[in-house]
Amino acid sequence: MPFVQTRGVTLFVTETGSPDAPPILFSNSLGTTHRMWDAVVAELSAEFRCIRCDTRGHGSSTHGGASYEIADLADDVVAVLDNLGIETIHFAGLSLGGMIGQSLAAKYPGRLRSLTLMATSAFMPTAESWRDRAALVRREGTQAIVDATLQRWFTSGFRAESEMTTRAVADEFRAVDREGYAAACEAISRMDLRPSLARIDVPTRIIAGREDPATPVAMAEELHAGIAGSTLAILSPAAHLLAVERPRETADHLHAGIDAAEAARA
């Protein structure tokens, strides 16, 4: 399996599709792995080089043992690109992945061809609630919050109709390293990307779930207002984990955003 070593962290990277196709890098949400993108990648890999990287402390990527900020996770993405010899990418991130995308676009705008932000926000109050969640998971593991998390991630209809998929996501969530999860919660507690939104100068598409209680539509609208020239799409019925609940529609919107960005570059 391919791994990238950077600043005391080992990052797991996997690719699907032709190495000669336009590259998309997918960034996972808090408490998931690269597998959350499976169905979206299945829709896109015939036309794109689909690169997925487990965020540090998740899946097969190590945590490194130190606290970090969202900007450090953007640095991790650049380390992956440099390792693969890729100069520019289309970036797609959901939730925590979208936070990484915002930081990446503000800090390394020259590395992006387009940016797709899904079910995410520039600011996630309250800091105390995130610190409390980190402390709980350190004590009891992610098992302590799995039921509440699934209720935020999926609509009740999806949970009822797609029990096997929901169970697979729950199993991966339970397996996430407790320190990796807690450290990510603490990074989110310190995050405020709102001042950097005006600096994002790459073609940006924002996708939200109408029924998402974790990052409500109002948060997507704030991103849309703050990022000049961005577009906003709202899926319904859909909660937080759009890439799992609505993969085809997610892939279609991602494809449309990439097509528009490529046309603008031509």
Contacts in CASP RR format, 6 or more apart in sequence:
PFRMAT RR
TARGET T0000
AUTHOR 0000-0000-0000
METHOD contacts of the structure
MODEL  1
MPFVQTRGVTLFVTETGSPDAPPILFSNSLGTTHRMWDAVVAELSAEFRC
IRCDTRGHGSSTHGGASYEIADLADDVVAVLDNLGIETIHFAGLSLGGMI
GQSLAAKYPGRLRSLTLMATSAFMPTAESWRDRAALVRREGTQAIVDATL
QRWFTSGFRAESEMTTRAVADEFRAVDREGYAAACEAISRMDLRPSLARI
DVPTRIIAGREDPATPVAMAEELHAGIAGSTLAILSPAAHLLAVERPRET
ADHLHAGIDAAEAARA
1 12 0 8 1.000
1 14 0 8 1.000
1 60 0 8 1.000
2 12 0 8 1.000
2 13 0 8 1.000
2 14 0 8 1.000
2 15 0 8 1.000
3 10 0 8 1.000
3 11 0 8 1.000
3 12 0 8 1.000
3 13 0 8 1.000
3 60 0 8 1.000
4 10 0 8 1.000
4 11 0 8 1.000
4 13 0 8 1.000
4 53 0 8 1.000
4 79 0 8 1.000
4 80 0 8 1.000
4 83 0 8 1.000
5 11 0 8 1.000
6 75 0 8 1.000
6 76 0 8 1.000
6 79 0 8 1.000
7 72 0 8 1.000
7 75 0 8 1.000
7 79 0 8 1.000
8 62 0 8 1.000
8 64 0 8 1.000
9 56 0 8 1.000
9 61 0 8 1.000
9 62 0 8 1.000
9 63 0 8 1.000
9 64 0 8 1.000
9 76 0 8 1.000
10 61 0 8 1.000
10 62 0 8 1.000
11 53 0 8 1.000
11 54 0 8 1.000
11 56 0 8 1.000
11 61 0 8 1.000
11 62 0 8 1.000
11 76 0 8 1.000
11 79 0 8 1.000
11 80 0 8 1.000
12 34 0 8 1.000
12 53 0 8 1.000
12 54 0 8 1.000
12 59 0 8 1.000
12 60 0 8 1.000
12 61 0 8 1.000
13 51 0 8 1.000
13 52 0 8 1.000
13 53 0 8 1.000
13 80 0 8 1.000
13 83 0 8 1.000
13 84 0 8 1.000
14 34 0 8 1.000
14 51 0 8 1.000
14 52 0 8 1.000
14 53 0 8 1.000
15 49 0 8 1.000
15 50 0 8 1.000
15 51 0 8 1.000
15 52 0 8 1.000
16 41 0 8 1.000
16 45 0 8 1.000
16 49 0 8 1.000
16 50 0 8 1.000
16 52 0 8 1.000
17 45 0 8 1.000
17 46 0 8 1.000
17 48 0 8 1.000
17 49 0 8 1.000
17 50 0 8 1.000
18 49 0 8 1.000
19 49 0 8 1.000
20 49 0 8 1.000
21 47 0 8 1.000
21 48 0 8 1.000
21 49 0 8 1.000
22 47 0 8 1.000
22 48 0 8 1.000
22 49 0 8 1.000
22 90 0 8 1.000
22 113 0 8 1.000
22 258 0 8 1.000
22 262 0 8 1.000
23 48 0 8 1.000
23 49 0 8 1.000
23 51 0 8 1.000
23 86 0 8 1.000
23 88 0 8 1.000
23 89 0 8 1.000
23 90 0 8 1.000
24 44 0 8 1.000
24 48 0 8 1.000
24 49 0 8 1.000
24 50 0 8 1.000
24 51 0 8 1.000
24 89 0 8 1.000
24 90 0 8 1.000
24 91 0 8 1.000
24 92 0 8 1.000
24 254 0 8 1.000
24 258 0 8 1.000
25 51 0 8 1.000
25 52 0 8 1.000
25 53 0 8 1.000
25 77 0 8 1.000
25 80 0 8 1.000
25 81 0 8 1.000
25 89 0 8 1.000
25 90 0 8 1.000
25 91 0 8 1.000
25 92 0 8 1.000
26 34 0 8 1.000
26 37 0 8 1.000
26 40 0 8 1.000
26 41 0 8 1.000
26 50 0 8 1.000
26 51 0 8 1.000
26 52 0 8 1.000
26 53 0 8 1.000
26 92 0 8 1.000
26 93 0 8 1.000
27 53 0 8 1.000
27 55 0 8 1.000
27 77 0 8 1.000
27 91 0 8 1.000
27 92 0 8 1.000
27 93 0 8 1.000
27 94 0 8 1.000
27 96 0 8 1.000
27 97 0 8 1.000
27 98 0 8 1.000
27 100 0 8 1.000
27 101 0 8 1.000
28 34 0 8 1.000
28 36 0 8 1.000
28 37 0 8 1.000
28 52 0 8 1.000
28 54 0 8 1.000
28 55 0 8 1.000
28 58 0 8 1.000
28 93 0 8 1.000
28 94 0 8 1.000
28 96 0 8 1.000
28 97 0 8 1.000
29 36 0 8 1.000
29 94 0 8 1.000
29 95 0 8 1.000
29 96 0 8 1.000
29 97 0 8 1.000
29 119 0 8 1.000
29 240 0 8 1.000
29 241 0 8 1.000
30 95 0 8 1.000
30 96 0 8 1.000
30 181 0 8 1.000
30 184 0 8 1.000
30 185 0 8 1.000
30 188 0 8 1.000
31 58 0 8 1.000
31 96 0 8 1.000
31 142 0 8 1.000
31 149 0 8 1.000
31 172 0 8 1.000
31 173 0 8 1.000
31 176 0 8 1.000
31 181 0 8 1.000
31 184 0 8 1.000
32 58 0 8 1.000
32 169 0 8 1.000
32 172 0 8 1.000
32 173 0 8 1.000
32 176 0 8 1.000
32 241 0 8 1.000
33 54 0 8 1.000
33 58 0 8 1.000
33 59 0 8 1.000
33 60 0 8 1.000
33 172 0 8 1.000
33 176 0 8 1.000
34 52 0 8 1.000
34 53 0 8 1.000
34 54 0 8 1.000
34 59 0 8 1.000
35 172 0 8 1.000
36 94 0 8 1.000
36 169 0 8 1.000
36 172 0 8 1.000
36 241 0 8 1.000
36 243 0 8 1.000
36 244 0 8 1.000
37 50 0 8 1.000
37 52 0 8 1.000
37 243 0 8 1.000
39 243 0 8 1.000
39 244 0 8 1.000
39 247 0 8 1.000
39 248 0 8 1.000
40 92 0 8 1.000
40 243 0 8 1.000
40 247 0 8 1.000
40 250 0 8 1.000
40 251 0 8 1.000
40 254 0 8 1.000
41 50 0 8 1.000
41 52 0 8 1.000
42 247 0 8 1.000
43 247 0 8 1.000
43 248 0 8 1.000
43 251 0 8 1.000
43 252 0 8 1.000
44 50 0 8 1.000
44 251 0 8 1.000
44 254 0 8 1.000
44 255 0 8 1.000
47 255 0 8 1.000
48 90 0 8 1.000
48 258 0 8 1.000
51 80 0 8 1.000
51 84 0 8 1.000
51 86 0 8 1.000
51 89 0 8 1.000
53 61 0 8 1.000
53 76 0 8 1.000
53 77 0 8 1.000
53 80 0 8 1.000
54 60 0 8 1.000
54 61 0 8 1.000
55 61 0 8 1.000
55 73 0 8 1.000
55 76 0 8 1.000
55 96 0 8 1.000
55 97 0 8 1.000
55 100 0 8 1.000
55 184 0 8 1.000
56 62 0 8 1.000
56 63 0 8 1.000
56 64 0 8 1.000
56 68 0 8 1.000
56 73 0 8 1.000
56 76 0 8 1.000
56 180 0 8 1.000
57 63 0 8 1.000
57 64 0 8 1.000
57 176 0 8 1.000
57 177 0 8 1.000
57 179 0 8 1.000
57 180 0 8 1.000
57 181 0 8 1.000
57 183 0 8 1.000
57 184 0 8 1.000
58 176 0 8 1.000
58 177 0 8 1.000
58 180 0 8 1.000
58 181 0 8 1.000
58 184 0 8 1.000
59 172 0 8 1.000
59 175 0 8 1.000
59 176 0 8 1.000
59 177 0 8 1.000
63 177 0 8 1.000
63 179 0 8 1.000
63 180 0 8 1.000
63 183 0 8 1.000
65 179 0 8 1.000
65 183 0 8 1.000
67 183 0 8 1.000
67 186 0 8 1.000
67 187 0 8 1.000
68 183 0 8 1.000
68 187 0 8 1.000
69 187 0 8 1.000
69 190 0 8 1.000
69 191 0 8 1.000
70 99 0 8 1.000
70 100 0 8 1.000
70 103 0 8 1.000
70 187 0 8 1.000
70 188 0 8 1.000
70 191 0 8 1.000
70 193 0 8 1.000
71 103 0 8 1.000
71 107 0 8 1.000
72 187 0 8 1.000
73 96 0 8 1.000
73 97 0 8 1.000
73 99 0 8 1.000
73 100 0 8 1.000
73 103 0 8 1.000
73 187 0 8 1.000
74 100 0 8 1.000
74 101 0 8 1.000
74 103 0 8 1.000
74 104 0 8 1.000
74 107 0 8 1.000
74 108 0 8 1.000
77 91 0 8 1.000
77 100 0 8 1.000
77 101 0 8 1.000
77 104 0 8 1.000
78 104 0 8 1.000
78 108 0 8 1.000
78 111 0 8 1.000
81 87 0 8 1.000
81 89 0 8 1.000
81 111 0 8 1.000
87 111 0 8 1.000
88 110 0 8 1.000
88 111 0 8 1.000
88 112 0 8 1.000
88 113 0 8 1.000
89 111 0 8 1.000
89 112 0 8 1.000
89 113 0 8 1.000
90 112 0 8 1.000
90 113 0 8 1.000
90 114 0 8 1.000
90 115 0 8 1.000
90 116 0 8 1.000
90 258 0 8 1.000
90 261 0 8 1.000
91 101 0 8 1.000
91 104 0 8 1.000
91 105 0 8 1.000
91 112 0 8 1.000
91 114 0 8 1.000
91 115 0 8 1.000
91 116 0 8 1.000
92 116 0 8 1.000
92 118 0 8 1.000
92 254 0 8 1.000
93 100 0 8 1.000
93 101 0 8 1.000
93 116 0 8 1.000
93 117 0 8 1.000
93 118 0 8 1.000
93 120 0 8 1.000
94 118 0 8 1.000
94 119 0 8 1.000
94 120 0 8 1.000
94 241 0 8 1.000
94 242 0 8 1.000
94 243 0 8 1.000
95 118 0 8 1.000
95 119 0 8 1.000
95 120 0 8 1.000
95 214 0 8 1.000
95 215 0 8 1.000
95 240 0 8 1.000
96 120 0 8 1.000
96 184 0 8 1.000
96 188 0 8 1.000
97 120 0 8 1.000
98 117 0 8 1.000
98 118 0 8 1.000
98 120 0 8 1.000
99 120 0 8 1.000
99 121 0 8 1.000
99 122 0 8 1.000
99 188 0 8 1.000
99 191 0 8 1.000
99 193 0 8 1.000
101 115 0 8 1.000
101 117 0 8 1.000
102 115 0 8 1.000
102 117 0 8 1.000
102 120 0 8 1.000
102 122 0 8 1.000
102 193 0 8 1.000
102 196 0 8 1.000
102 197 0 8 1.000
102 200 0 8 1.000
102 223 0 8 1.000
103 193 0 8 1.000
103 196 0 8 1.000
104 111 0 8 1.000
104 112 0 8 1.000
104 115 0 8 1.000
105 112 0 8 1.000
105 115 0 8 1.000
105 199 0 8 1.000
105 200 0 8 1.000
105 201 0 8 1.000
105 202 0 8 1.000
105 204 0 8 1.000
106 193 0 8 1.000
106 196 0 8 1.000
106 197 0 8 1.000
106 199 0 8 1.000
106 200 0 8 1.000
109 199 0 8 1.000
109 200 0 8 1.000
109 201 0 8 1.000
109 202 0 8 1.000
110 202 0 8 1.000
112 202 0 8 1.000
113 202 0 8 1.000
113 203 0 8 1.000
113 258 0 8 1.000
113 261 0 8 1.000
113 262 0 8 1.000
113 265 0 8 1.000
114 202 0 8 1.000
114 203 0 8 1.000
114 204 0 8 1.000
114 205 0 8 1.000
114 257 0 8 1.000
114 258 0 8 1.000
114 260 0 8 1.000
114 261 0 8 1.000
114 262 0 8 1.000
115 200 0 8 1.000
115 202 0 8 1.000
115 203 0 8 1.000
115 204 0 8 1.000
115 205 0 8 1.000
116 204 0 8 1.000
116 205 0 8 1.000
116 206 0 8 1.000
116 207 0 8 1.000
116 253 0 8 1.000
116 254 0 8 1.000
116 257 0 8 1.000
116 258 0 8 1.000
117 204 0 8 1.000
117 205 0 8 1.000
117 206 0 8 1.000
117 207 0 8 1.000
117 220 0 8 1.000
117 223 0 8 1.000
118 206 0 8 1.000
118 207 0 8 1.000
118 208 0 8 1.000
118 242 0 8 1.000
118 243 0 8 1.000
118 250 0 8 1.000
119 207 0 8 1.000
119 208 0 8 1.000
119 209 0 8 1.000
119 212 0 8 1.000
119 214 0 8 1.000
119 215 0 8 1.000
119 220 0 8 1.000
119 240 0 8 1.000
119 241 0 8 1.000
119 242 0 8 1.000
120 215 0 8 1.000
120 219 0 8 1.000
120 220 0 8 1.000
120 223 0 8 1.000
121 215 0 8 1.000
121 219 0 8 1.000
121 220 0 8 1.000
121 222 0 8 1.000
121 223 0 8 1.000
122 191 0 8 1.000
122 192 0 8 1.000
122 193 0 8 1.000
122 194 0 8 1.000
122 196 0 8 1.000
122 197 0 8 1.000
122 219 0 8 1.000
122 222 0 8 1.000
122 223 0 8 1.000
123 191 0 8 1.000
123 192 0 8 1.000
123 193 0 8 1.000
123 194 0 8 1.000
124 130 0 8 1.000
124 188 0 8 1.000
124 189 0 8 1.000
124 191 0 8 1.000
124 215 0 8 1.000
127 189 0 8 1.000
127 190 0 8 1.000
128 189 0 8 1.000
130 185 0 8 1.000
130 186 0 8 1.000
130 188 0 8 1.000
130 189 0 8 1.000
131 185 0 8 1.000
131 186 0 8 1.000
131 189 0 8 1.000
133 145 0 8 1.000
133 182 0 8 1.000
133 185 0 8 1.000
134 181 0 8 1.000
134 182 0 8 1.000
134 183 0 8 1.000
134 185 0 8 1.000
134 186 0 8 1.000
134 189 0 8 1.000
135 182 0 8 1.000
136 144 0 8 1.000
136 145 0 8 1.000
137 144 0 8 1.000
137 145 0 8 1.000
137 178 0 8 1.000
137 181 0 8 1.000
137 182 0 8 1.000
137 185 0 8 1.000
138 178 0 8 1.000
138 179 0 8 1.000
138 182 0 8 1.000
141 178 0 8 1.000
141 181 0 8 1.000
142 149 0 8 1.000
142 173 0 8 1.000
142 174 0 8 1.000
142 175 0 8 1.000
142 176 0 8 1.000
142 178 0 8 1.000
142 181 0 8 1.000
143 174 0 8 1.000
146 170 0 8 1.000
146 173 0 8 1.000
146 174 0 8 1.000
149 173 0 8 1.000
150 159 0 8 1.000
150 166 0 8 1.000
150 169 0 8 1.000
150 170 0 8 1.000
150 173 0 8 1.000
151 159 0 8 1.000
152 212 0 8 1.000
152 213 0 8 1.000
152 214 0 8 1.000
152 239 0 8 1.000
152 240 0 8 1.000
153 169 0 8 1.000
153 214 0 8 1.000
153 239 0 8 1.000
153 240 0 8 1.000
153 241 0 8 1.000
153 244 0 8 1.000
153 245 0 8 1.000
154 162 0 8 1.000
154 166 0 8 1.000
154 239 0 8 1.000
154 240 0 8 1.000
154 241 0 8 1.000
154 244 0 8 1.000
154 245 0 8 1.000
155 211 0 8 1.000
155 237 0 8 1.000
155 238 0 8 1.000
155 239 0 8 1.000
155 245 0 8 1.000
157 237 0 8 1.000
158 166 0 8 1.000
158 237 0 8 1.000
158 239 0 8 1.000
158 245 0 8 1.000
159 166 0 8 1.000
162 245 0 8 1.000
165 244 0 8 1.000
169 241 0 8 1.000
169 244 0 8 1.000
194 222 0 8 1.000
197 223 0 8 1.000
197 226 0 8 1.000
197 227 0 8 1.000
198 226 0 8 1.000
198 227 0 8 1.000
198 228 0 8 1.000
200 227 0 8 1.000
200 228 0 8 1.000
201 228 0 8 1.000
202 261 0 8 1.000
203 229 0 8 1.000
203 257 0 8 1.000
203 260 0 8 1.000
203 261 0 8 1.000
203 264 0 8 1.000
204 227 0 8 1.000
204 229 0 8 1.000
204 230 0 8 1.000
204 231 0 8 1.000
205 230 0 8 1.000
205 231 0 8 1.000
205 232 0 8 1.000
205 233 0 8 1.000
205 253 0 8 1.000
205 254 0 8 1.000
205 256 0 8 1.000
205 257 0 8 1.000
205 260 0 8 1.000
206 220 0 8 1.000
206 223 0 8 1.000
206 224 0 8 1.000
206 227 0 8 1.000
206 230 0 8 1.000
206 231 0 8 1.000
206 232 0 8 1.000
206 233 0 8 1.000
207 220 0 8 1.000
207 232 0 8 1.000
207 233 0 8 1.000
207 234 0 8 1.000
207 235 0 8 1.000
207 242 0 8 1.000
207 250 0 8 1.000
207 253 0 8 1.000
207 254 0 8 1.000
208 215 0 8 1.000
208 216 0 8 1.000
208 217 0 8 1.000
208 219 0 8 1.000
208 220 0 8 1.000
208 232 0 8 1.000
208 233 0 8 1.000
208 234 0 8 1.000
208 235 0 8 1.000
209 217 0 8 1.000
209 220 0 8 1.000
209 234 0 8 1.000
209 235 0 8 1.000
209 236 0 8 1.000
209 238 0 8 1.000
209 239 0 8 1.000
209 240 0 8 1.000
209 242 0 8 1.000
210 217 0 8 1.000
210 234 0 8 1.000
210 235 0 8 1.000
210 236 0 8 1.000
210 237 0 8 1.000
210 238 0 8 1.000
211 236 0 8 1.000
211 237 0 8 1.000
211 238 0 8 1.000
211 239 0 8 1.000
212 238 0 8 1.000
212 239 0 8 1.000
212 240 0 8 1.000
213 239 0 8 1.000
213 240 0 8 1.000
214 239 0 8 1.000
214 240 0 8 1.000
215 240 0 8 1.000
217 234 0 8 1.000
220 232 0 8 1.000
220 234 0 8 1.000
221 232 0 8 1.000
223 230 0 8 1.000
223 232 0 8 1.000
224 230 0 8 1.000
224 231 0 8 1.000
224 232 0 8 1.000
231 257 0 8 1.000
233 253 0 8 1.000
235 242 0 8 1.000
235 246 0 8 1.000
235 249 0 8 1.000
235 250 0 8 1.000
235 253 0 8 1.000
238 245 0 8 1.000
238 246 0 8 1.000
238 249 0 8 1.000
239 245 0 8 1.000
242 249 0 8 1.000
242 250 0 8 1.000
243 250 0 8 1.000
END
